[in-house]
Amino acid sequence: MIQAFRLSLETISPVHVGTGESYPAYAYVPDFQKKEVHLLDPSTLLLVLPEARRRQYLEKIAQGPKAAQEILKNLYQEGQLPREAILRTLPASPAFLETIRSATQEANLEYRPLPYSPLGAYLPGSSVKGALRTAYLFYHLAEGKVAEWDRGKGEWRLRGWKPTDEETRIYLPKRLNPRDNLRVNQAFEGAVLGYGRGRGLDLYQDPFRALRLTDSGPTPTFLNRLGVFHPRKDTSGMVILAETFRIGTRFTLTFRYHQGLSQNWGGRRGVSLPLPPERLLQALRDYYQKVAEWERGFAEEYGLSRALEVYRALEERLKDPEVFPLRVGFGSGRLALRLALLLPEDHPEAQEPQTRKTAGSRNPQDGYPLGWMVGRLEPLG
């Protein structure tokens, strides 16, 4: 039996989902007056520019990103930028435009795009599913289980919680070779979710195989400046330019739960654990509310007024019992992604992060935190 639901999401802070790509300075031109940026197809631009302008464009690219921006600005202001070379035009924040105007380094002129289909930018279902997975790992352990790393066997062991554990649910090795991080993390998920097999994994039994999430439809976006806030250091020079979904952006995804995969078939279970939607929703509420409470304390201590706006908005929206919180994408933070709340207090990964990524302001202290959403799940049919 397959259950289908409408998953409605709304951003309450800017959201950026990375693709691993960057958009170079020679492929866009800003319009500072209209507060927008024209994204170009360099191949088309080279084909349609006159020979002299084409040669000049290539020479400027060779000189560096600032020179490339200058030639594009001149072409645009003179009305010589061919319309067929413009892929799309995006609105941009004042902080984004000011960063471009004053940038002196190549990295400060590149920006990170969102995922795109032929129809436009979208929120990947895989990113949402990753946030669900993190929350459920927390929830499943918090129900009374403890995960311990057995250094001798090189594998995770799951046991029941004891009073001496107090709030700790994960015992990681304090020193781990960076090359082993991925293997240890994958083995951790396998042990907690019941599809680990000694040092191996039976991916066929991963319970999240029973969940299917579509991508969102094409969604309007906004070019933004991301910064890094540190309470005791000047981090104003640490700048990331990125395409984001604005506050108030709404998405609709289809959520399907294949209930039959959690049942036994001929003596073989399809997946290791059932994941009924109501348990997933409770996991989201339990986990991301704890993360928000912890981050709100940091924001209050250091006077992050825009961040406090987001946490107050989240608190207000969660008064509706049908609504749940979610943290998605870039800037979610080590606390949210690594389950630091469940580690022993003296473990290096459990220490309070020293920085926060924020969006929308030249001064990182005045920016918004990244990645916060609220959602609602409604049955279809």
Phi and psi in degrees as a GROMACS rama.xvg file:
@    title "Ramachandran Plot"
@    xaxis  label "Phi"
@    yaxis  label "Psi"
@TYPE xy
-112.495  124.38  ILE-2
-97.7538  134.719  GLN-3
-117.258  140.342  ALA-4
-137.181  154.822  PHE-5
-95.1945  121.406  ARG-6
-101.926  110.513  LEU-7
-102.971  126.622  SER-8
-123.81  148.12  LEU-9
-138.656  131.85  GLU-10
-77.7661  137.053  THR-11
-115.967  3.06338  ILE-12
-148.039  164.391  SER-13
-59.8914  145.939  PRO-14
-127.876  131.029  VAL-15
-127.953  126.221  HIS-16
-111.036  118.42  VAL-17
-77.4976  157.801  GLY-18
-120.214  -6.33616  THR-19
83.7967  0.624501  GLY-20
-106.209  164.587  GLU-21
-138.194  147.535  SER-22
-97.0448  117.462  TYR-23
-76.0675  162.211  PRO-24
-64.4575  -26.3387  ALA-25
-81.8202  4.71011  TYR-26
-119.415  15.3743  ALA-27
-153.016  156.834  TYR-28
-137.01  127.003  VAL-29
-84.5114  148.863  PRO-30
-113.578  99.0236  ASP-31
-67.1286  -30.3005  PHE-32
-70.9436  -44.0678  GLN-33
-86.7176  -4.64437  LYS-34
56.3217  51.8399  LYS-35
-146.491  166.539  GLU-36
-130.594  131.379  VAL-37
-94.8562  122.017  HIS-38
-93.3099  132.254  LEU-39
-111.879  155.891  LEU-40
-100.747  103.127  ASP-41
-58.2187  -34.268  PRO-42
-63.6205  -46.6411  SER-43
-64.0346  -40.4096  THR-44
-58.9993  -43.3462  LEU-45
-65.6438  -33.7201  LEU-46
-70.9891  -34.7107  LEU-47
-100.186  -13.5594  VAL-48
-70.7344  146.168  LEU-49
-60.3543  155.559  PRO-50
-53.1243  -45.955  GLU-51
-64.32  -44.0285  ALA-52
-67.4968  -37.0251  ARG-53
-60.9908  -45.7602  ARG-54
-64.2012  -40.678  ARG-55
-64.2085  -42.109  GLN-56
-59.8376  -47.1793  TYR-57
-65.4847  -38.0961  LEU-58
-63.6481  -41.08  GLU-59
-68.1222  -38.1041  LYS-60
-59.3629  -42.1169  ILE-61
-63.8983  -28.7029  ALA-62
-76.9254  -20.9596  GLN-63
133.554  168.513  GLY-64
-64.2503  -35.3852  PRO-65
-65.1033  -41.3991  LYS-66
-65.9339  -38.3539  ALA-67
-62.5656  -40.956  ALA-68
-62.9966  -37.3709  GLN-69
-64.483  -45.454  GLU-70
-66.4578  -37.4945  ILE-71
-66.5303  -40.0491  LEU-72
-62.3757  -41.4504  LYS-73
-64.554  -44.634  ASN-74
-58.9168  -42.6662  LEU-75
-66.7922  -46.5933  TYR-76
-66.2193  -29.3605  GLN-77
-86.8668  0.527038  GLU-78
71.9983  21.8431  GLY-79
-105.317  9.19348  GLN-80
-86.0643  111.21  LEU-81
-61.0627  133.314  PRO-82
-62.1842  -33.1356  ARG-83
-67.808  -13.1361  GLU-84
-88.5812  -7.91158  ALA-85
-89.8038  115.622  ILE-86
-74.9257  -47.3461  LEU-87
-165.314  165.802  ARG-88
-125.307  130.209  THR-89
-121.014  142.73  LEU-90
-68.9441  153.551  PRO-91
-136.069  147.448  ALA-92
-74.7806  154.261  SER-93
-55.2057  -36.661  PRO-94
-65.7303  -38.2561  ALA-95
-62.6809  -48.8857  PHE-96
-66.122  -38.8205  LEU-97
-66.6835  -34.4227  GLU-98
-64.285  -42.9919  THR-99
-62.7714  -42.9578  ILE-100
-62.3489  -37.1121  ARG-101
-103.138  -0.237296  SER-102
-66.2258  140.875  ALA-103
-120.278  -12.1391  THR-104
-110.612  148.779  GLN-105
-58.6399  -42.697  GLU-106
-61.2556  -31.0924  ALA-107
-77.6711  -3.2688  ASN-108
-108.679  -4.17857  LEU-109
-91.1137  148.452  GLU-110
-130.766  155.022  TYR-111
-96.0051  120.72  ARG-112
-82.7518  164.096  PRO-113
-83.9148  167.052  LEU-114
-63.5628  142.104  PRO-115
-128.982  140.537  TYR-116
-106.506  176.378  SER-117
-58.6674  -19.5393  PRO-118
-89.9995  -20.0047  LEU-119
144.231  -173.726  GLY-120
-69.6549  147.531  ALA-121
-146.61  161.559  TYR-122
-93.6974  118.562  LEU-123
-70.2454  135.818  PRO-124
-60.2872  -30.1289  GLY-125
-64.3592  -33.3096  SER-126
-68.1628  -40.8882  SER-127
-66.6222  -41.0538  VAL-128
-62.9096  -36.5489  LYS-129
-62.7344  -39.3174  GLY-130
-66.8304  -38.0223  ALA-131
-61.5918  -42.6438  LEU-132
-63.6829  -45.4909  ARG-133
-59.7082  -45.5206  THR-134
-62.5695  -39.9084  ALA-135
-71.5526  -34.588  TYR-136
-57.9102  -45.3419  LEU-137
-61.0357  -49.9124  PHE-138
-61.6535  -43.2847  TYR-139
-65.0789  -40.2694  HIS-140
-71.1177  -39.9414  LEU-141
-65.5613  -16.154  ALA-142
-73.3086  -3.32667  GLU-143
126.876  27.0485  GLY-144
-121.794  156.336  LYS-145
-132.988  134.444  VAL-146
-106.59  124.772  ALA-147
-120.688  138.769  GLU-148
-87.1091  119.501  TRP-149
-90.7882  100.557  ASP-150
-63.3245  -36.7019  ARG-151
-62.4297  -45.8233  GLY-152
-88.1174  -14.1279  LYS-153
66.7194  38.7775  GLY-154
-150.528  165.389  GLU-155
-86.8024  147.519  TRP-156
-126.048  132.175  ARG-157
-103.895  129.841  LEU-158
-139.398  174.31  ARG-159
-77.1273  153.264  GLY-160
-72.3451  143.948  TRP-161
-123.364  152.15  LYS-162
-54.1744  -31.8819  PRO-163
-67.3082  -17.8456  THR-164
-72.6152  -23.0023  ASP-165
51.9059  -121.226  GLU-166
-91.4673  -2.6875  GLU-167
-77.0505  132.557  THR-168
-124.38  -9.37207  ARG-169
-132.771  124.355  ILE-170
-112.262  96.2745  TYR-171
-89.2915  155.514  LEU-172
-64.2299  138.347  PRO-173
-70.1582  -28.8213  LYS-174
-123.579  123.444  ARG-175
-135.955  131.452  LEU-176
-60.4072  126.46  ASN-177
-52.0683  -29.3003  PRO-178
-66.5244  -21.0325  ARG-179
-94.0461  -4.67417  ASP-180
-55.0296  -50.605  ASN-181
-61.7779  -46.1542  LEU-182
-62.4458  -44.0353  ARG-183
-65.8157  -40.9129  VAL-184
-65.7412  -42.1513  ASN-185
-65.0409  -39.7265  GLN-186
-66.4024  -34.5948  ALA-187
-61.055  -48.4179  PHE-188
-62.0415  -40.05  GLU-189
-62.5228  -40.2688  GLY-190
-68.6542  -45.8624  ALA-191
-68.2143  -39.7321  VAL-192
-92.3581  1.71834  LEU-193
84.3475  15.6484  GLY-194
-114.946  12.0718  TYR-195
-77.4667  142.912  GLY-196
-132.264  86.0727  ARG-197
64.4135  -120.892  GLY-198
-90.2342  1.37987  ARG-199
-113.231  -179.285  GLY-200
-132.525  137.202  LEU-201
-101.165  87.6555  ASP-202
-62.3449  -22.0592  LEU-203
-61.2544  -27.9296  TYR-204
-98.0647  6.61273  GLN-205
-59.4197  119.574  ASP-206
-62.1501  -22.6552  PRO-207
-75.6114  -4.47683  PHE-208
-63.8872  -24.3942  ARG-209
-78.7511  -6.76739  ALA-210
-106.326  136.757  LEU-211
-128.405  129.683  ARG-212
-127.156  128.077  LEU-213
-77.495  166.103  THR-214
-78.0654  161.798  ASP-215
-74.8475  169.49  SER-216
-77.759  177.251  GLY-217
-60.8972  137.993  PRO-218
-136.309  136.389  THR-219
-61.0914  147.94  PRO-220
-132.99  -178.461  THR-221
-152.114  135.121  PHE-222
-87.024  130.09  LEU-223
-135.149  161.02  ASN-224
-102.317  127.517  ARG-225
-105.316  138.514  LEU-226
-126.892  176.654  GLY-227
-124.615  120.922  VAL-228
-96.5739  130.06  PHE-229
-128.349  128.904  HIS-230
-65.4016  -19.9169  PRO-231
-124.123  4.52217  ARG-232
-131.786  153.733  LYS-233
-83.8874  108.409  ASP-234
-112.806  20.7982  THR-235
-63.7884  -21.137  SER-236
-84.408  -6.72545  GLY-237
-88.9966  95.4448  MET-238
-120.446  137.191  VAL-239
-127.678  127.497  ILE-240
-97.4747  132.561  LEU-241
-151.492  152.388  ALA-242
-84.2605  130.926  GLU-243
-130.976  161.88  THR-244
-87.1451  134.869  PHE-245
-69.9377  162.136  ARG-246
-61.2699  134.527  ILE-247
91.0759  0.817333  GLY-248
-70.8101  137.116  THR-249
-114.737  141.988  ARG-250
-128.521  150.099  PHE-251
-128.117  123.475  THR-252
-123.793  155.871  LEU-253
-98.8365  129.159  THR-254
-113.039  124.099  PHE-255
-122.923  134.758  ARG-256
-117.973  118.005  TYR-257
-89.49  88.5991  HIS-258
-62.0186  -32.6865  GLN-259
-63.9223  -24.7529  GLY-260
-68.659  -17.533  LEU-261
-91.856  6.0208  SER-262
-102.997  162.802  GLN-263
-80.7341  135.865  ASN-264
-128.49  109.047  TRP-265
60.4666  37.48  GLY-266
83.5549  -2.29878  GLY-267
-119.162  126.736  ARG-268
-81.5458  137.863  ARG-269
-65.465  -53.7701  GLY-270
-130.049  164.693  VAL-271
-73.951  -29.5989  SER-272
-140.377  144.233  LEU-273
-74.304  145.131  PRO-274
-127.021  65.7112  LEU-275
-59.9925  141.815  PRO-276
-53.82  -35.7011  PRO-277
-64.0003  -32.5711  GLU-278
-71.3102  -38.1619  ARG-279
-62.8996  -41.8276  LEU-280
-64.7976  -39.4366  LEU-281
-65.3001  -37.8901  GLN-282
-62.0241  -42.6932  ALA-283
-62.1219  -44.5609  LEU-284
-63.7065  -47.1472  ARG-285
-63.0499  -47.6047  ASP-286
-75.4127  -53.6942  TYR-287
-73.5375  -22.5679  TYR-288
-67.7934  -37.6539  GLN-289
-64.8089  -42.7856  LYS-290
-61.5129  -43.9871  VAL-291
-63.9878  -41.0248  ALA-292
-61.9373  -43.0907  GLU-293
-64.4316  -44.4672  TRP-294
-70.6484  -31.6892  GLU-295
-63.8909  -38.0431  ARG-296
-60.1234  -41.1525  GLY-297
-63.3655  -44.0319  PHE-298
-64.4521  -38.4979  ALA-299
-66.8541  -39.8188  GLU-300
-64.4272  -37.2547  GLU-301
-109.775  12.0937  TYR-302
66.337  41.588  GLY-303
-87.4012  86.789  LEU-304
-65.0783  -40.2944  SER-305
-67.0306  -37.759  ARG-306
-62.416  -41.3038  ALA-307
-64.3982  -33.2572  LEU-308
-58.3639  -43.1372  GLU-309
-65.6423  -44.8982  VAL-310
-69.0891  -33.4885  TYR-311
-68.4459  -39.6888  ARG-312
-63.3098  -40.0141  ALA-313
-62.9767  -44.9093  LEU-314
-59.5149  -41.809  GLU-315
-66.1403  -43.7884  GLU-316
-66.462  -31.7756  ARG-317
-78.8678  -0.25361  LEU-318
-67.4984  -22.6059  LYS-319
-79.0699  117.02  ASP-320
-65.4111  -14.9224  PRO-321
-86.4473  -7.76887  GLU-322
-98.8021  143.748  VAL-323
-131.621  155.659  PHE-324
-91.5173  160.837  PRO-325
-154.866  145.472  LEU-326
-125.629  120.668  ARG-327
-130.918  140.729  VAL-328
87.1187  -164.869  GLY-329
-63.0595  140.027  PHE-330
83.6753  7.38385  GLY-331
-63.4754  -28.6056  SER-332
97.9451  150.453  GLY-333
-61.5904  -35.5508  ARG-334
-56.4466  -46.9552  LEU-335
-73.5303  -38.6108  ALA-336
-83.6245  -26.7938  LEU-337
-109.722  11.3432  ARG-338
54.8009  40.1939  LEU-339
-61.5213  -23.9642  ALA-340
-64.1645  -18.7166  LEU-341
-101.94  1.28581  LEU-342
-89.4789  157.933  LEU-343
-58.8597  145.819  PRO-344
-60.0694  -29.7964  GLU-345
-87.7847  1.81142  ASP-346
-77.6808  138.808  HIS-347
-54.7889  -36.2484  PRO-348
-75.1591  -11.5088  GLU-349
-92.6189  -6.39966  ALA-350
-69.4991  149.411  GLN-351
-60.9491  126.555  GLU-352
-59.1397  143.63  PRO-353
-89.7546  -12.6468  GLN-354
-130.756  161.546  THR-355
-134.228  135.125  ARG-356
-85.0399  135.316  LYS-357
-132.205  167.429  THR-358
-134.079  146.259  ALA-359
95.1857  7.24607  GLY-360
-144.77  146.508  SER-361
-66.6398  -33.5518  ARG-362
-94.4714  112.893  ASN-363
-55.9539  -28.3214  PRO-364
-64.3386  -25.0586  GLN-365
-97.5288  8.68378  ASP-366
-89.7625  171.186  GLY-367
-91.6309  146.279  TYR-368
-66.9501  159.125  PRO-369
-101.802  147.907  LEU-370
92.6983  -2.12402  GLY-371
-82.5835  136.132  TRP-372
-138.895  161.832  MET-373
-121.946  152.947  VAL-374
-141.925  168.609  GLY-375
-146.933  137.253  ARG-376
-116.332  122.784  LEU-377
-128.161  133.592  GLU-378
-61.457  144.777  PRO-379
-100.844  135.108  LEU-380
